[in-house]
Amino acid sequence: MKRLLTTSLFLLFIAAVLAQPKPIKLWADVPGMKRMPSKLYIYPAPADKNTGMAVVVCPGGSYSHTMGIATEGFEVAEWLNSQGISAFVLKYRVGSQLYHHPAMIQDAQMTIHYVRQHAAEYGIDPNKVGTMGFSAGGHLVTMTGAFAKDNYIQDLGVADNISLKPNFVVPVYPVVSMQDSIAHQRSRRNLLTRHYNEGQQTHFSMELSIPKDMPPVFLVTAKDDPVVMYQNSVVLDKALTQAGVKHRFMLYNTGGHGYGLSETIAPEAGQWKYEFIKWVKTINN
């Protein structure tokens, strides 16, 4: 029965992928990086609804895989489109492909670069480009804000004046800390390998690395999350407050983990998307 369920889920995943826009190879135009497996699925906002906003969407998967891309990527992109927001779903490199840091942040920064480089083509305001991530993807997008001054793609041959700093960041039930007490250990292992040192453990604990110029943050989690301890978001909220970063923290009682936008799976926490739309309008006007 378990094998049948796993097979069924895999087939649904394949069907969802095949139904999406044909992806582009993120590094196709960068010499020496053309063989990288990173892919970008592009969902331009409908012309009659286009707000000029864009969101880079990073699904979860413990930095091991991106099997959540259907619910935490494609469905999110389609919903963002319905709100007049262009979406760019990133299938970033992961541990199961034998990639670790800095591959993930390189992919995320390259996507931000691509969106701003092609902003006119997609009807996007380059000053309204945010990042949204789920679970481990939430850690990744938090890095895009906190480490924006650390240019991870310049030495790969992408050297210009395009800003890599997102205008807002949306971590949803995110992995945040690398500290033993609350770390999601599988995500830590895939990001940093088993051979991380104390300095890396501190640096990639995002609650310890929030700068005062961090972009505005919309943070979401539920207290009954059985996968990533909700205290990850609590310590991030505290760090954002201490740094004086504009943010909103949506802490729900119920929702669990992996619900994406679903109000069926998470009747309470699934409401976050409506609050996000109201919030993002206040920071982008």
Summary of the structure (lengths in Angstrom):
residues: 285
radius of gyration: 17.5
end to end distance: 51.8
largest distance: 54.2
contacts: 1004
relative contact order: 0.12
helix: 39%
strand: 14%
